[in-house]
């Protein structure tokens, strides 16, 4: 279901920002169902993890900003799901961790790669080796999340903060947002000289757009721009 939803978002030009949240109180995503996993043959486990990895990669590659709103527990594959988003917001009471080594396995849906890219190699190793679970405050202090908020009575404080962030993104040019994300994502995997060449190529995609002309006109006429993603 998630794979189909992500696939639909890829081609929907009306979508400007995606907020990933859970509607289960106190749980963002608790990871794999271990009782189900125990009944699986080893070949079934490989297939399951492969599909999960592919879906999470598709989420990471969406052409619009993505925000994970972590209002509850995000463990194992649940945290890997959040790590695939561009930005993470969490309630201070939320619990996060890659706990796979406790089960004699390792994170298999991007965790060993995205966590060190997010918080640094040494700290990522410490968290994975110890299977430690951190709360929202500690997650913020180590750079795992961008914003931490006190939980409210409705249990959706992180979601509300994520929506506020999304509203900051909405006025910007859609093409610019897409290529900015592309430039950052690709540039982080290469040396600076290559990264600057990627930026130049991405910038070139914005020059012939109608939105760029609209932005200049709006500035000249002292009015909000009306971008169409063209």
C-alpha positions as CSV (number, residue, x, y, z in Angstrom):
1,X,0.0,0.0,0.0
2,X,2.8,2.4,0.9
3,X,4.6,1.6,-2.3
4,X,1.5,2.4,-4.4
5,X,1.0,5.6,-2.5
6,X,4.6,6.7,-3.1
7,X,4.3,5.8,-6.7
8,X,1.2,7.9,-7.1
9,X,2.9,10.9,-5.4
10,X,5.8,10.7,-7.9
11,X,3.7,11.8,-10.8
12,X,1.2,14.1,-9.1
13,X,2.2,17.7,-10.0
14,X,-0.2,19.1,-7.4
15,X,1.8,17.6,-4.5
16,X,4.3,20.2,-3.2
17,X,5.3,18.6,0.1
18,X,4.7,15.2,1.7
19,X,4.2,14.8,5.5
20,X,4.6,11.2,6.7
21,X,2.7,10.5,9.9
22,X,1.0,7.7,11.7
23,X,-2.6,7.7,12.9
24,X,-1.9,5.1,15.5
25,X,-1.6,6.9,18.9
26,X,1.9,6.7,20.4
27,X,3.4,4.8,17.5
28,X,5.1,6.2,14.3
29,X,6.2,2.8,13.1
30,X,7.4,0.0,15.4
31,X,9.2,-1.8,12.6
32,X,8.7,-5.4,11.4
33,X,6.1,-7.7,13.1
34,X,8.5,-10.1,14.9
35,X,5.8,-12.7,15.4
36,X,5.2,-12.7,11.7
37,X,8.9,-12.7,11.0
38,X,9.5,-15.8,13.2
39,X,7.2,-17.8,10.9
40,X,8.9,-16.8,7.7
41,X,11.4,-18.9,5.8
42,X,14.8,-17.2,5.3
43,X,14.0,-16.7,1.6
44,X,10.8,-14.9,2.6
45,X,12.7,-12.6,5.0
46,X,15.1,-11.6,2.2
47,X,12.2,-10.8,-0.1
48,X,10.3,-8.8,2.6
49,X,13.4,-6.7,3.4
50,X,14.1,-6.2,-0.3
51,X,10.6,-4.8,-0.8
52,X,10.8,-2.6,2.3
53,X,14.2,-1.3,1.1
54,X,12.8,-0.5,-2.4
55,X,9.8,1.3,-1.0
56,X,11.9,3.4,1.4
57,X,14.3,4.3,-1.4
58,X,11.3,5.4,-3.5
59,X,10.2,7.6,-0.6
60,X,13.7,9.1,-0.4
61,X,13.7,9.8,-4.1
62,X,10.3,11.7,-4.2
63,X,10.9,14.9,-6.1
64,X,9.3,17.1,-3.4
65,X,10.3,17.8,0.2
66,X,9.3,15.1,2.7
67,X,8.8,15.6,6.4
68,X,8.5,12.7,9.0
69,X,6.3,13.7,11.9
70,X,7.3,11.3,14.7
71,X,4.7,11.6,17.4
72,X,5.5,8.2,18.9
73,X,7.8,5.2,18.7
74,X,10.0,4.8,15.6
75,X,12.1,1.6,15.9
76,X,14.0,-0.4,13.3
77,X,12.4,-0.1,9.9
78,X,10.2,2.7,11.4
79,X,13.3,4.9,12.0
80,X,14.7,3.9,8.6
81,X,11.4,5.1,7.1
82,X,11.9,8.5,8.9
83,X,15.6,8.7,7.9
84,X,14.5,8.5,4.2
85,X,12.6,11.8,4.7
86,X,14.3,15.1,4.1
87,X,13.4,16.4,7.5
88,X,12.4,14.8,10.8
89,X,10.3,16.4,13.5
90,X,9.5,14.6,16.8
91,X,7.7,15.0,20.0
92,X,10.0,15.0,23.1
93,X,8.3,11.8,24.3
94,X,8.9,9.9,21.1
95,X,11.3,7.0,21.1
96,X,13.7,6.3,18.3
97,X,16.4,3.6,17.6
98,X,17.8,1.1,15.2
99,X,17.5,-1.9,17.5
100,X,18.3,-4.7,15.0
101,X,21.5,-5.9,16.5
102,X,19.5,-7.0,19.6
103,X,17.9,-9.6,17.2
104,X,21.3,-10.6,15.7
105,X,20.6,-8.8,12.4
106,X,21.5,-5.4,11.1
107,X,19.3,-2.5,9.8
108,X,18.4,-3.6,6.3
109,X,16.4,-0.8,4.8
110,X,19.0,1.9,4.6
111,X,19.7,2.4,8.3
112,X,23.5,1.6,8.2
113,X,23.9,4.2,5.4
114,X,21.4,7.0,6.2
115,X,22.1,7.2,9.9
116,X,25.8,7.9,9.6
117,X,25.1,10.4,6.8
118,X,22.7,12.1,9.2
119,X,24.5,12.1,12.6
120,X,28.1,11.1,11.7
121,X,29.9,7.8,11.5
122,X,31.1,7.3,15.1
123,X,27.8,8.2,16.7
124,X,25.8,6.1,14.2
125,X,28.1,3.1,15.0
126,X,27.5,3.7,18.8
127,X,23.7,3.7,18.4
128,X,23.6,0.7,16.1
129,X,26.1,-1.3,18.1
130,X,24.3,-0.6,21.4
131,X,20.7,-0.8,19.9
132,X,20.1,2.3,22.1
133,X,16.7,4.0,22.0
134,X,16.7,7.8,22.4
135,X,13.9,10.2,23.1
136,X,13.1,13.4,21.2
137,X,15.4,15.6,23.2
138,X,18.4,13.4,22.7
139,X,17.5,12.9,19.1
140,X,17.6,16.7,18.6
141,X,20.9,17.1,20.4
142,X,22.6,14.5,18.2
143,X,21.1,15.9,14.9
144,X,18.8,12.9,14.3
145,X,15.8,15.2,14.1
146,X,15.6,18.9,13.2
147,X,12.9,20.0,15.6
148,X,11.6,18.6,18.9
149,X,8.2,19.7,20.4
150,X,6.3,19.0,23.6
151,X,3.6,16.5,23.1
152,X,0.0,17.8,23.3
153,X,-3.2,16.2,24.5
154,X,-4.2,15.2,21.0
155,X,-0.9,13.4,20.5
156,X,-0.1,15.1,17.2
157,X,2.4,17.9,18.2
158,X,5.0,16.7,15.7
159,X,2.5,16.5,12.9
160,X,1.4,20.1,13.6
161,X,5.0,21.3,13.6
162,X,5.5,19.4,10.3
163,X,2.5,21.1,8.8
164,X,3.9,24.5,9.9
165,X,7.2,23.6,8.1
166,X,5.4,22.5,5.0
167,X,3.6,25.8,4.9
168,X,7.0,27.5,4.8
169,X,7.9,25.5,1.7
170,X,4.6,26.0,-0.2
171,X,5.2,29.5,-1.6
172,X,8.4,28.6,-3.4
173,X,8.8,27.6,-7.0
174,X,8.0,23.9,-7.5
175,X,10.7,23.4,-10.2
176,X,13.3,25.1,-8.0
177,X,12.3,22.9,-5.0
178,X,12.6,19.7,-7.1
179,X,16.1,20.5,-8.5
180,X,17.3,21.9,-5.2
181,X,16.6,18.6,-3.6
182,X,18.2,16.8,-6.5
183,X,21.3,18.9,-6.3
184,X,21.7,18.4,-2.5
185,X,21.0,14.7,-2.6
186,X,23.4,14.0,-5.5
187,X,26.0,16.5,-4.3
188,X,26.4,14.9,-0.9
189,X,27.6,11.7,-2.5
190,X,30.5,13.2,-4.5
191,X,33.5,15.5,-4.0
192,X,33.0,19.3,-4.0
193,X,34.1,20.0,-7.6
194,X,31.7,17.4,-8.9
195,X,29.0,18.6,-6.5
196,X,29.4,22.2,-7.9
197,X,29.0,20.8,-11.4
198,X,25.8,19.1,-10.3
199,X,24.5,22.4,-8.9
200,X,25.3,24.2,-12.2
201,X,23.4,21.5,-14.2
202,X,20.5,21.8,-11.8
203,X,20.5,25.6,-11.9
204,X,20.3,25.4,-15.7
205,X,17.0,23.6,-15.4
206,X,15.4,26.6,-13.7
207,X,16.5,29.2,-16.3
208,X,14.1,28.5,-19.1
209,X,11.0,28.1,-16.8
210,X,8.0,30.4,-16.7
211,X,8.1,30.3,-13.0
212,X,11.5,32.1,-13.0
213,X,10.1,34.9,-15.1
214,X,7.0,35.0,-12.8
215,X,9.3,35.4,-9.8
216,X,11.1,38.3,-11.3
217,X,7.8,40.0,-12.3
218,X,6.3,39.5,-8.9
219,X,9.3,41.0,-7.2
220,X,9.2,44.0,-9.6
221,X,5.4,44.4,-9.0
222,X,5.7,43.9,-5.2
223,X,3.2,41.0,-5.1
224,X,3.3,37.4,-4.2
225,X,4.4,35.1,-7.1
226,X,1.9,32.7,-8.6
227,X,4.0,29.7,-9.5
228,X,2.6,26.9,-11.6
229,X,5.5,24.5,-11.8
230,X,6.3,25.3,-15.4
